[in-house]
Amino acid sequence: MSRHPGTFQVIFMLQRILRRAIVLAGLSLSLYTVSVEARVIEQVLAVIDGEPYTLSNLKEYARTKMNREFPVGDLNAIGPEDKEILEDFIIERLLAAEINQAGIKVAAEDIDRYIDQIKEKNRLNDADLAEALRREGMTLEKYRSSVRSKLEQNELINRQVHNRINITAEDVERYYKLNSKKYSSGERVRLRHILFTLPKDASPESEKEIIQKAHGIRRRALAGEDFGKLAQEYSEGAGSSAGGDIGWVTPGSLLKEIEEPAFHKVAVGELSEPVRTSLGIHVIKVDARDPGRILPFSEVKEKIREELLAKALEERYQKWLKTDLRKKHRVDIKIPGVVFRPEEIKEGTVNSLVASSSTRGRSERSGFLSYLNPFSYIMNETPIEGDDAKGELSGRNIVSVLGVPLFTTDSPDATSDGLLPPSQDADGAAAKSAESRGWFSSVINALNPFSSGQ
């Protein structure tokens, strides 16, 4: 049975339509796959005041601002490192919104002055700075932009935190009356010693010989010979030329082997038995003892004011950052189990000491939040070790900028007395004190060329 010619035309058309449909279906599937991949790459992680921010935004921020990768692991099981990056990113967006709303502008002269003082503070010339920035992959223009951003943030936080705190003379005096026992000169003793040096790895025979020698000198002193003259003749330690005198010392400032007899066993005018330390064998004499006294208000009022101001700044900053700022903005995190919401931070000190103050000068305000120095993170100071640590370089540190050794500085340990434990030098004690006052109060004393205290 023959088919009508029109039938073949219809079949041919149907075949063409079918082939086209298959091609279109394949193309649609391909586009869908690309679209799915695009959505994975551009996954929205946070919506801040209605503005979406994607995985790519976070990756770029982590790489350029923190020199890190984001995410470190699975987004569905985000870890502490990723949360830190995410929180920093959000806070920077919120600060930018606040800066824009407040109309804060930083002049080019402010940026120039900031960079000039950074160079002066760190002994950098233009070539040093250019080389440091080049090694970091940063242009001067990009660096200036970073400085501008940080100075704007600094001014914003000054207005929101620092300018709203005023510690009055009455506040300071009231605090002293309630806490005067905290401000004591503390117990101290005045010591002399005679040291016979002995290496840590000395043989038992050598140690026994030196101990016998120390006993002999001690017996001569007990028999009436002048301890100072014996120290001048025999001591190999600090203060030997001054008759072994090492001055007034306080608890925590001595090697523990010496501190125990000095503060708890030896009476004034008496001598200790020979004492073994890492330096050798000591015979110590307690010349005087001061039990301590409550310091008068006039001597400690400035210290108290600084302590109260640091505590008030810490509390208000934490409240502003984690409570007030977050309440003003809507942040929606699109990562399972992760939230960014206001926290109720208490202001115990601030509640009683805050007073509105608009009379602070620019130099006083600009010392605040010196952690905003965008150059400080590329400075590094390391001790000189090995054969290089001999001669004139002994006890010195190398200061590098982005890995470029530029100059050396005295090590804090270089001038410490032989009796002081390594962790209890003056700089260490200051750092420990700053740490005990909290994160905020420790950063306000860090490197900042605009600080009034510099």
Number of C-alpha atoms within 10 A of each C-alpha: 3 4 7 8 8 9 10 11 11 11 11 12 12 12 12 12 12 12 12 12 12 12 12 12 12 12 12 12 12 12 12 12 12 12 12 12 12 11 13 13 12 14 16 18 20 22 16 16 14 11 10 15 19 17 19 16 16 21 16 15 19 20 12 12 12 12 10 16 17 22 18 12 12 10 14 10 12 16 13 10 14 21 15 11 21 22 13 16 17 21 16 13 14 21 18 16 14 18 18 12 9 11 10 14 13 14 10 11 9 13 17 13 13 20 19 15 16 21 17 12 13 17 12 18 11 10 9 15 17 15 16 21 19 13 13 13 10 14 15 12 9 12 15 17 13 18 22 20 19 18 24 21 20 20 21 19 21 19 14 16 21 25 20 16 19 20 19 13 12 10 16 22 17 12 15 19 10 9 10 16 12 11 18 14 14 14 15 18 19 18 20 25 28 30 26 20 17 17 13 12 9 11 11 8 9 12 18 12 11 18 21 12 14 21 14 11 20 22 12 13 17 12 9 8 13 12 22 20 16 19 24 18 14 16 22 18 22 18 19 22 15 13 21 28 22 17 13 15 18 16 15 14 18 20 18 15 14 19 18 13 18 26 17 8 12 16 16 15 11 14 23 18 17 22 16 19 18 14 16 20 23 26 24 25 26 21 17 14 18 13 10 11 12 12 15 12 15 8 10 15 17 13 12 19 20 14 15 20 22 18 20 26 26 23 22 26 22 19 20 17 20 18 18 18 16 19 14 12 16 15 20 18 20 15 14 11 9 14 14 15 15 17 14 11 16 13 19 12 16 21 12 11 18 20 14 9 12 11 7 11 9 13 12 14 19 19 22 26 26 23 19 22 21 18 19 16 12 13 14 15 16 13 17 17 13 8 9 10 14 12 8 8 17 17 18 21 21 18 19 18 24 18 13 15 12 13 14 16 14 14 17 15 19 11 10 14 16 14 19 18 15 15 13 17 18 14 12 14 14 13 11 14 12 18 14 11 14 14 11 21 23 21 17 20 17 18 20 26 22 20 19 13 10 11
